[in-house]
Amino acid sequence: MRRFTFTMAILMSASVHTQALALNGQDLSDMCRSDRFASMMYVKGAADGMFAMGAEFISCIPNEASTQQMGDVVCKWLRDNPQHRHKKSISVVGLAFKQAWPCG
């Protein structure tokens, strides 16, 4: 029983920690205003993760698009679409990319 309780405590703590790290659109919007470099790096990481998981069909980002341009697209989209800020940040990034760079 003691081992089970200890294991559950670790799992619950990991779950809380993971939830604390999960950003939503409002968090990303705040980051866009307070730390542009961090927001660009977050967007770049999100883009890399989406495409590594096979999400190329969501948008067709040009090969020439810079990290700064991708960050600008997402931050502008968040400013223009505040009604979506409650969504997970990865969803916001996908929606912004889809609008900026739709596939054929």
Buried (B, 14 or more C-beta within 10 A) or exposed (E): EEEEEEEEEEEEEEEEEEEEEEBBBBBBBBBBEEEBEEBBBBBBEBBEEBEEEEBEEBBEBEEEBEBEBBBBBBBBBBEEBEEBBEBBBBBBBBBBBBBBBEEE
